[in-house]
Amino acid sequence: MAKKMRIIGPILLISAAMIWGLSFVAQKQGMEYVEGFTFNGIRSLIGGIVLLPVIFFRSRKNPVKLSPVEKKQNRKDNIKGILIVGTMLCIGSNLQQFAFDYIEPGKVGFITALYMLLVPLISFIVYKKKQPVTTWIGVILGVGGLYMICMGGASSFSLGKGEILAMLCSIAFALHIIVIDKYAPKIDTIVLSCGQYLVTGVVSCILMFIFEKPDISNIMQAAVPILYAGIMSCSCAFTFQIIGQKYTEPTLASMLLCTESVFSVIFSFIILGERMTGIEYVGCAVMFTAIIIAQLPAKKKAQ
């Protein structure tokens, strides 16, 4: 059984990466019918609601007995953690959603993936946490890859609105991972995931009514992309990731998950027929290499 799960683990992680890669295309298609806050608000609420039955059945199956004092502290940790983590997810996912108005899904996918390099960089700047040489090599290569992606085939660097939004999104997702690292040990994983989606959905829907004019007919036209992004990307892929990481060595797991950016380019080409220039494809390859190098295990002392 253990040997079988060692094979199934990586398969589940690759499946999660594929679902997330295809989600970039779904988000792009959804923007043809509805605006950013509308799409993100509805799909996030769906993602959170789908996880509610999972939380209910898990709590019934494995009830946890706590004292009144522990219950109070647990409730406080849950509320604080969910609000902070949910806020960072809300900022990142909305910035990403609006980036689709300006650039291709594949390009959004690769620039977003910079968060894998930004997490150790921010940890070093804020917490003075030492990083292995491989991380710094990855960061340097990542910057080079980003430069080529943003050139867009031109002779000079071109940083448009889409690239800026995707970069800000990447920073937000990096901070999202850092705050998850802080609160995940205190909060049930599924509860935290569900809560962050509900926070993102509620805040996005409020912004939707303030800045946009949601139309039910347009929402129905975008139903398939919204449902895919809500159910498959938020709920199913997350579950695959949780189970897959349980049976996969961490370094391999990180490398498999970061292939979502590669799948975003592949699905963008197959489904939308969108292509990038030669220099942009080279930039994607360089950035992917940078992410892989940054995930490589350091020496035992550094670990």
TANORVEN-V549221 format. One record per backbone hydrogen bond with DSSP energy under -0.5 kcal/mol. CO is the residue of the C=O (numbers start at 1). NH is the residue of the N-H. If there is no record, write none. Layout:
# TANORVEN-V549221
CO|NH ; CO|NH
This chain:
# TANORVEN-V549221
1|5 ; 2|6 ; 3|7 ; 4|7 ; 4|8 ; 5|9 ; 6|10 ; 7|11 ; 8|12 ; 9|13 ; 10|14 ; 11|15 ; 12|16 ; 13|17 ; 14|18 ; 15|19 ; 16|20 ; 17|21 ; 18|22 ; 19|23 ; 20|24 ; 21|24 ; 21|25 ; 22|26 ; 23|27 ; 24|28 ; 25|29 ; 26|30 ; 27|31 ; 29|32 ; 30|33 ; 30|34 ; 35|39 ; 36|40 ; 37|41 ; 38|42 ; 39|43 ; 40|44 ; 41|45 ; 42|46 ; 43|47 ; 44|48 ; 45|49 ; 46|50 ; 47|51 ; 48|52 ; 49|52 ; 49|53 ; 51|55 ; 52|56 ; 53|57 ; 54|58 ; 55|59 ; 56|60 ; 57|61 ; 58|62 ; 63|65 ; 64|66 ; 67|71 ; 68|72 ; 69|73 ; 70|74 ; 71|75 ; 72|76 ; 73|77 ; 74|78 ; 75|79 ; 76|80 ; 77|81 ; 78|82 ; 79|83 ; 80|84 ; 81|85 ; 82|86 ; 83|87 ; 84|88 ; 85|89 ; 86|90 ; 87|91 ; 88|92 ; 89|93 ; 90|94 ; 91|95 ; 92|96 ; 93|97 ; 94|98 ; 95|99 ; 96|100 ; 97|100 ; 98|101 ; 99|102 ; 99|103 ; 104|108 ; 105|109 ; 106|110 ; 107|111 ; 108|112 ; 109|113 ; 111|114 ; 112|115 ; 113|116 ; 114|117 ; 114|118 ; 115|119 ; 117|121 ; 118|122 ; 119|123 ; 120|124 ; 121|125 ; 122|126 ; 123|127 ; 123|129 ; 124|128 ; 128|130 ; 132|135 ; 132|136 ; 133|137 ; 134|138 ; 135|139 ; 136|140 ; 137|141 ; 138|142 ; 139|143 ; 140|144 ; 141|145 ; 142|146 ; 143|147 ; 144|148 ; 145|149 ; 146|150 ; 147|151 ; 148|152 ; 149|152 ; 150|158 ; 151|154 ; 158|160 ; 160|164 ; 161|165 ; 162|166 ; 163|167 ; 164|168 ; 165|169 ; 166|170 ; 167|171 ; 168|172 ; 169|173 ; 170|174 ; 171|175 ; 172|176 ; 173|177 ; 174|178 ; 175|179 ; 176|180 ; 177|181 ; 178|182 ; 179|183 ; 180|184 ; 183|186 ; 183|187 ; 188|192 ; 189|193 ; 190|194 ; 191|195 ; 192|196 ; 193|197 ; 194|198 ; 195|199 ; 196|200 ; 197|201 ; 198|202 ; 199|203 ; 200|204 ; 201|205 ; 202|206 ; 203|207 ; 204|208 ; 205|209 ; 206|210 ; 207|211 ; 208|212 ; 215|219 ; 216|220 ; 217|221 ; 218|222 ; 220|223 ; 222|226 ; 223|227 ; 224|228 ; 225|229 ; 226|230 ; 227|231 ; 227|232 ; 228|232 ; 228|233 ; 229|234 ; 230|235 ; 231|235 ; 231|236 ; 232|237 ; 235|239 ; 236|240 ; 237|241 ; 238|242 ; 239|243 ; 240|244 ; 241|245 ; 242|246 ; 243|247 ; 244|247 ; 245|248 ; 249|253 ; 250|254 ; 251|255 ; 252|256 ; 253|257 ; 254|258 ; 256|259 ; 257|260 ; 258|261 ; 259|263 ; 260|264 ; 261|265 ; 262|266 ; 263|267 ; 264|268 ; 265|269 ; 266|270 ; 267|271 ; 267|272 ; 268|272 ; 268|274 ; 269|273 ; 277|281 ; 278|282 ; 279|283 ; 280|284 ; 281|285 ; 282|286 ; 283|287 ; 284|288 ; 285|289 ; 286|290 ; 287|291 ; 288|292 ; 289|293 ; 290|294 ; 291|295 ; 292|295 ; 292|296 ; 293|296 ; 299|303
